[in-house]
Amino acid sequence: MTTREECQDLDARDPLAGLRDEFVLTPGEIYLDGNSLGPVSHGVQRRVSEVIDREWAQGLVRSWNAAKWMEAPLSLGDRVAPLIGARAGEVLVADTLTFLLAKIIGGSLELRPERHVIITDAVNFHSDLYIVAAMARLVGRDIVVKTIDRDTLDEHLDEDVALVMLTHVDFRTGEMLDMSRITRAVHEVGALMLWDFAHSTGAVPLDVTSADVDFAAGCGYKYLNGGPGAPAFMYVAPRWQGVLRNPLPGWLGHARPFDFESTYESAPGMRAYVTSSPSVIALGALGGALEVFERTTMDAIRTKSLALTDLFIELVEEALPGVFELATPRAHDKRGSQVALRHPNGYGIIQALIERGVTGDFRAPDICRFGFAPLYLRYVDVYDAVQILADVMLSCAHLDAKYALRLAVT
């Protein structure tokens, strides 16, 4: 079994160790929930303070020009682009993930008017399922949404499929899908591919260019650490820019927004997918959060991510043999940056851990979910978290009656 001293040695040799100091972390807390909400960084604090104290307080309305507020959705998109393997001019930061998915879904269906099927994963995140069903209804023709077992996707691909929408890393189990293979299979039948990167961006290397992805979207508040409700981003391959229509047009997506024309003419490039005024403070927070990513590489982040998740799985199975069912794939090419453990008393386990300074989260019906964000998590944190988990299980602290009633947010 790996010892605590060995974990301390790994931390001493960790090339990412210095980045931990960029985050505001509570002393004594082991935070394993960055896959749900990332912590605040000093970069976020600096940038938000600058936006409020200088650009807004002093610049007032002049800052739309002087501080380039109007350009922020595009300039931030260019900073997100390297994290997903895109190029400048291919990513927009705006709205929230569900709104951006709605824009892409609605526009995609117009590109395949002769086709009538959308395919998605039956265990996809619920907002994805809700919005794809809603957009199918709004299109105004006979669109069928097929929710399938993603492992059977190839059996459902035919010439009636317009769009396939999948999440790259499963929010419950952390299973990572083969983006290149799936995208290629979808294209072989003439359909379009939309990827949800909510649990991928900032955690695993992505390359939408080499995978020939049509469309993608992701959120800014998980591994990107942009803050609760942070703006999301969308990617549109160059071949579809100027072709994919924004079904939710607004004045700032107009070619000449300050001409105040009564009829809509789409702006060129990614600006076409802007709808309304950008949330400047929220964009500032995300911009500050991206600073730490610009000091490292996604390959370095991935290397440490796999090491941390390997260590957690090893220590749990040695300390608590047979207690949990591992829901996360062991294979590196199928694992995101989280570990999910199944247990019938999962909610109580997570609550007992939180009371002892280890923060994870619970996903119904039985998953204890632990996220591993390499920018600020140490190997010794993993070791200590497992020791506390073992203490919770062996003492039966998770069976306390106070955990019978679930909190609103689990």
C-alpha positions in Angstrom: 0.0 0.0 0.0 1.3 3.5 -0.9 2.3 5.3 2.3 1.7 8.9 3.3 5.4 9.5 3.1 5.5 8.3 -0.5 2.6 10.7 -1.3 4.5 13.6 0.3 7.5 12.7 -2.0 5.2 12.7 -5.0 4.0 16.2 -4.0 7.6 17.4 -3.6 8.3 16.3 -7.2 5.0 17.4 -8.7 5.6 19.9 -11.6 2.1 21.4 -10.9 2.6 21.8 -7.2 3.2 25.6 -7.4 -0.2 26.2 -9.0 -2.0 25.2 -5.8 -0.9 28.6 -4.3 -3.1 30.3 -7.0 -6.3 29.1 -5.2 -8.1 30.2 -2.1 -8.5 26.9 -0.2 -9.9 26.4 3.3 -7.2 25.1 5.7 -7.9 21.5 6.7 -10.4 20.9 3.9 -9.8 18.3 1.2 -11.9 19.4 -1.7 -12.8 16.6 -4.0 -15.8 18.4 -5.7 -14.1 20.5 -8.3 -16.0 18.5 -10.9 -19.1 20.2 -9.6 -17.8 23.7 -8.6 -14.2 24.7 -8.8 -12.7 26.9 -6.0 -12.0 30.6 -6.4 -8.5 31.6 -7.5 -6.5 34.7 -6.8 -6.7 35.4 -10.5 -10.5 35.5 -10.3 -10.4 37.8 -7.3 -8.0 40.2 -9.1 -9.9 40.3 -12.3 -13.4 40.7 -10.7 -12.0 43.5 -8.5 -10.6 45.2 -11.6 -13.9 44.9 -13.4 -15.9 46.3 -10.5 -13.5 48.9 -9.0 -11.9 50.3 -12.2 -13.8 49.4 -15.3 -17.3 49.7 -13.9 -16.9 52.2 -11.0 -14.7 54.6 -12.9 -15.2 53.8 -16.6 -19.0 53.3 -16.4 -20.6 53.0 -19.8 -17.4 54.1 -21.5 -15.9 50.6 -20.6 -18.0 48.9 -23.3 -15.4 50.4 -25.6 -12.4 51.3 -23.5 -12.3 47.9 -21.6 -13.6 46.0 -24.6 -16.5 44.5 -22.7 -18.4 43.9 -26.0 -15.5 41.8 -27.3 -15.3 39.6 -24.2 -17.4 36.7 -25.5 -15.0 36.3 -28.4 -11.7 37.1 -26.7 -12.5 34.7 -23.9 -13.5 32.1 -26.5 -10.1 32.4 -28.0 -8.6 31.6 -24.5 -10.8 28.6 -24.0 -10.1 27.3 -27.6 -6.7 25.7 -26.8 -8.2 23.7 -24.0 -10.5 21.9 -26.5 -8.1 21.8 -29.4 -9.8 24.6 -31.3 -8.4 27.7 -33.0 -9.0 31.4 -32.6 -12.4 32.4 -33.9 -14.0 29.1 -33.3 -15.2 29.4 -29.7 -17.7 31.8 -28.1 -18.2 32.3 -24.3 -21.8 33.3 -23.4 -25.0 32.3 -21.7 -25.2 29.0 -19.9 -24.6 25.5 -21.2 -28.3 24.6 -21.7 -28.9 27.8 -23.7 -25.9 27.1 -25.9 -27.0 23.5 -26.5 -30.4 24.9 -27.4 -28.9 27.2 -30.0 -26.8 24.4 -31.5 -29.6 21.8 -31.5 -32.1 24.2 -33.1 -29.7 25.3 -35.8 -28.5 21.7 -36.5 -31.9 20.4 -37.2 -32.3 23.1 -39.9 -29.2 21.8 -41.6 -30.7 18.3 -42.0 -34.3 19.1 -42.9 -34.9 15.8 -44.6 -34.0 13.8 -41.4 -36.2 13.2 -38.4 -34.2 11.6 -35.6 -32.0 12.9 -32.8 -30.0 10.4 -30.8 -28.9 10.9 -27.3 -27.8 8.9 -24.3 -30.6 7.6 -22.0 -28.4 8.4 -18.9 -27.3 11.8 -20.2 -27.4 14.8 -17.9 -31.0 15.7 -17.4 -30.8 19.3 -18.7 -29.4 17.8 -21.9 -32.4 15.5 -22.2 -34.9 18.2 -21.3 -33.5 20.7 -23.8 -33.2 18.3 -26.7 -36.8 17.2 -26.3 -37.9 20.9 -26.1 -36.0 21.9 -29.2 -37.4 18.9 -31.1 -40.9 20.1 -30.3 -40.2 23.7 -31.3 -38.7 22.9 -34.7 -42.2 22.3 -36.0 -41.8 19.1 -37.8 -42.0 15.4 -36.9 -38.7 15.0 -34.9 -38.1 11.9 -32.8 -35.7 11.9 -29.9 -34.2 8.5 -29.4 -32.6 7.9 -26.0 -30.4 4.9 -26.2 -27.8 2.9 -24.4 -24.7 4.7 -25.8 -22.9 1.3 -26.2 -25.5 0.4 -28.9 -25.1 3.7 -30.9 -23.8 2.0 -34.0 -27.0 0.0 -34.2 -29.1 3.1 -34.4 -27.1 5.1 -36.9 -28.9 5.4 -40.3 -29.8 7.9 -42.9 -32.7 9.3 -40.9 -30.5 10.5 -38.1 -30.0 14.3 -38.1 -28.0 14.8 -34.9 -26.2 12.8 -32.2 -25.7 14.5 -28.9 -23.5 12.9 -26.3 -21.7 14.0 -23.2 -18.0 13.2 -23.4 -17.5 12.3 -19.8 -20.4 10.7 -17.9 -21.4 13.0 -15.0 -22.2 10.0 -12.7 -19.5 7.4 -13.5 -16.7 9.5 -15.0 -16.6 7.2 -18.1 -15.0 8.9 -21.0 -16.2 8.2 -24.5 -14.1 7.8 -27.7 -14.8 11.2 -29.3 -12.9 10.5 -32.6 -14.4 7.0 -33.2 -18.0 8.1 -32.4 -17.8 11.3 -34.4 -16.4 9.4 -37.4 -19.3 6.8 -37.2 -21.9 9.6 -37.0 -20.4 11.3 -40.0 -20.4 8.1 -42.0 -24.2 8.2 -42.1 -24.3 11.9 -42.8 -25.4 13.0 -39.4 -24.1 15.9 -37.3 -22.2 15.4 -34.0 -22.7 17.6 -30.9 -20.5 17.0 -27.8 -21.2 18.2 -24.3 -17.8 18.9 -22.6 -19.2 19.8 -19.1 -17.1 17.2 -17.3 -14.1 17.3 -19.8 -12.9 20.8 -20.3 -10.0 21.6 -18.0 -9.7 18.0 -16.9 -8.7 16.0 -20.0 -7.0 17.0 -23.3 -9.5 17.5 -26.1 -9.0 18.0 -29.8 -12.1 18.9 -31.7 -10.0 19.7 -34.8 -8.4 16.3 -35.2 -11.7 14.5 -34.2 -13.6 16.6 -36.9 -16.2 17.6 -34.4 -19.1 19.7 -35.8 -20.3 21.3 -32.5 -19.5 21.3 -28.8 -20.4 23.2 -25.7 -19.2 23.2 -22.1 -19.6 25.0 -18.8 -17.2 27.3 -17.0 -17.8 26.5 -13.4 -16.5 23.0 -12.9 -12.8 22.3 -13.7 -12.4 25.8 -15.3 -13.1 27.3 -11.8 -15.1 30.3 -13.3 -17.5 30.5 -10.3 -21.1 29.4 -9.6 -23.2 29.9 -12.7 -20.2 30.9 -14.8 -20.7 31.5 -18.5 -20.5 28.6 -20.8 -18.8 28.2 -24.2 -19.7 26.8 -27.6 -17.6 25.6 -30.5 -18.7 25.7 -34.1 -16.4 24.1 -36.7 -15.4 26.6 -39.4 -17.3 24.8 -42.1 -20.6 25.5 -40.2 -19.9 29.2 -39.3 -22.2 31.3 -41.4 -24.3 28.2 -42.1 -25.5 27.2 -38.7 -28.3 29.7 -37.9 -28.8 31.0 -34.4 -32.4 30.1 -33.5 -32.3 32.5 -30.6 -31.1 35.7 -32.3 -30.6 38.9 -30.4 -29.4 42.4 -31.2 -25.7 41.7 -30.3 -25.6 38.9 -32.9 -26.7 41.3 -35.6 -24.2 42.4 -38.2 -24.7 46.1 -37.2 -26.2 46.0 -33.7 -26.0 49.8 -33.2 -27.9 50.5 -36.4 -30.9 49.2 -34.5 -32.5 47.7 -37.6 -35.9 46.0 -37.3 -34.9 43.0 -39.4 -32.2 40.6 -38.4 -29.0 40.1 -40.3 -26.5 37.7 -38.8 -23.0 38.9 -37.8 -20.1 36.9 -39.3 -18.3 34.1 -37.5 -18.9 33.2 -33.9 -20.5 36.6 -33.1 -23.6 35.3 -34.8 -24.3 33.1 -31.8 -24.3 36.0 -29.3 -27.9 36.8 -28.2 -27.9 39.5 -25.5 -25.5 41.7 -23.5 -22.6 39.8 -22.0 -22.5 39.3 -18.2 -19.4 41.4 -17.8 -18.6 40.5 -14.1 -19.1 36.8 -14.7 -17.0 36.9 -17.8 -14.3 38.7 -15.8 -14.3 35.9 -13.2 -13.9 33.3 -15.9 -11.1 35.3 -17.5 -9.3 35.4 -14.2 -9.8 31.7 -13.7 -8.2 30.9 -17.1 -4.9 32.5 -16.1 -3.7 29.4 -14.2 -4.4 27.2 -17.2 -2.1 29.4 -19.3 0.8 28.5 -17.0 0.6 24.7 -17.8 -0.6 22.3 -20.4 -3.5 19.9 -20.6 -1.1 17.0 -21.1 0.6 17.8 -17.7 -2.9 18.1 -16.1 -3.9 14.8 -17.6 -0.8 13.0 -16.4 -1.4 14.1 -12.8 -5.2 13.4 -13.0 -4.6 9.8 -13.9 -2.0 9.4 -11.2 -4.4 10.9 -8.6 -7.4 8.8 -9.6 -5.2 5.6 -9.8 -4.0 6.4 -6.3 -7.5 6.9 -4.9 -8.8 3.6 -6.4 -5.7 1.7 -5.1 -6.0 3.1 -1.6 -9.8 2.6 -1.3 -9.6 -1.0 -2.5 -6.8 -1.8 -0.1 -8.3 0.0 2.9 -11.9 -1.1 2.3 -11.9 -4.3 0.2 -15.3 -5.2 -1.1 -17.1 -2.3 0.5 -17.7 -0.3 -2.7 -18.4 -1.1 -6.3 -16.2 0.9 -8.6 -18.4 2.6 -11.2 -15.5 4.4 -13.0 -13.6 2.6 -15.7 -10.1 1.4 -14.7 -8.7 1.9 -18.2 -7.1 5.3 -18.6 -8.5 5.9 -22.1 -12.0 5.5 -20.7 -11.7 7.6 -17.5 -12.3 11.3 -17.0 -11.0 13.0 -13.8 -13.4 11.6 -11.2 -13.9 8.4 -9.4 -17.4 7.2 -8.6 -18.0 4.6 -5.9 -21.4 2.8 -5.6 -22.8 2.1 -2.1 -26.5 1.8 -1.0 -25.8 4.4 1.8 -23.9 6.7 -0.5 -25.7 9.9 0.7 -24.9 9.3 4.3 -21.3 8.5 3.4 -20.8 11.8 1.6 -22.4 13.8 4.4 -20.2 12.1 7.0 -17.2 12.9 5.0 -18.1 16.5 4.6 -18.5 16.9 8.3 -14.9 15.5 8.6 -13.5 18.0 6.1 -13.6 15.9 2.9 -15.9 17.3 0.3 -17.3 15.1 -2.4 -20.9 14.8 -3.6 -23.7 12.3 -4.1 -25.6 11.4 -7.2 -28.7 9.3 -7.1 -29.3 6.5 -6.6 -26.1 5.2 -5.0 -23.0 7.1 -6.3 -20.4 8.7 -4.1 -18.6 11.0 -6.5 -15.1 12.4 -6.1 -13.5 14.9 -8.5 -9.7 15.2 -8.9 -8.6 18.6 -10.1 -4.8 18.5 -10.5 -4.2 22.2 -10.4 -4.7 22.3 -6.6 -5.1 18.8 -5.3 -2.1 17.0 -3.7 -1.3 13.3 -3.5 -1.2 13.6 0.3 -4.8 14.9 0.1 -5.8 11.7 -1.6 -4.1 9.6 1.0 -5.7 11.5 3.9 -9.2 11.5 2.3 -9.1 7.7 2.0 -8.1 7.4 5.7 -11.0 9.5 6.7 -13.3 7.5 4.4 -12.1 4.3 6.0 -12.8 5.7 9.4 -16.3 6.7 8.4 -17.1 3.2 7.1 -15.5 1.3 9.9 -17.2 3.4 12.6 -20.5 3.3 10.7 -20.8 7.1 11.1 -22.6 7.2 7.7 -25.6 5.4 9.3 -26.4 8.3 11.6 -30.1 9.0 11.6 -29.5 12.7 10.8 -28.6 11.7 7.2 -32.0 10.2 6.6 -33.3 13.5 5.3 -31.5 14.7 2.2 -30.5 18.3 1.7 -31.8 20.2 -1.4 -28.4 20.1 -3.0 -26.7 16.7 -2.8 
